Amino acid sequence: MTDINKILGITESYRAPEAMWKILKSEQTVRDNKFSEFLEAFEYKVSKDWFHEWFQEDHADRSVKKQDFTPISVGEILANITNNLQEKAYLKRYDVCSGTGGLTITKWNNDIITKGFMNYKPSQFLYVCEELSERSLPFLLFNYLIRGMNGIIYHGDVLEKKYNAIYVIVNENDDALGFSGFVEIKNN
């Protein structure tokens, strides 16, 4: 398994969210270089969430927030089922309590396969997530950006619909091989 802590430049996993925020908020060239380092370390295999097992072991808050992660196989089944939805297309790409984004990544990958890589444009798809955990939020955002996705992430309580911030993610060049950027909208 790839040493995520080493790539993040930390020795203790509890520092990972802070280190990830530092990457995400850094100057674009610095951020893009770190993205390239991650891509190389994971052999450019972007079809799966790299943080799934690592985050579940070290960061899931099972006792207080009852967090758990959707098994990869279940994500694949859901992605395939949603391909057949005719009505309410927005439901095809909505992930509530999204954690680090494994379910969304599976759907994104399924969309690329269905559309065909040569025909895929990020602007054709909008992925929407809601997440409460401050620890998983930077990893969720990272997963959107490194894959060049377009979307919206609501950070807050999905049941109460009270959000601390909203993140709008855009692949400005509409390039399937490019990275996305983001804007944070604070809710005061």
Buried (B, 14 or more C-beta within 10 A) or exposed (E): EEEBBEBBEBEEBEBBBEBBBBBBEEEEEEBBEBBEEBBEBBEEEBEBBBBBEBBBEBBBEEEEEEBEBBEBEEBBEBBEEBEEEEEEEEEBBBBEBBBBBBBBBBBBBBBBEEBEEEEBEBEEBBBBBBBBBEBBBBBBBBBBBBBBBBBBBBBBEBEEEEBBBBBBBBBEBEEBEBBBBBEEEEEE
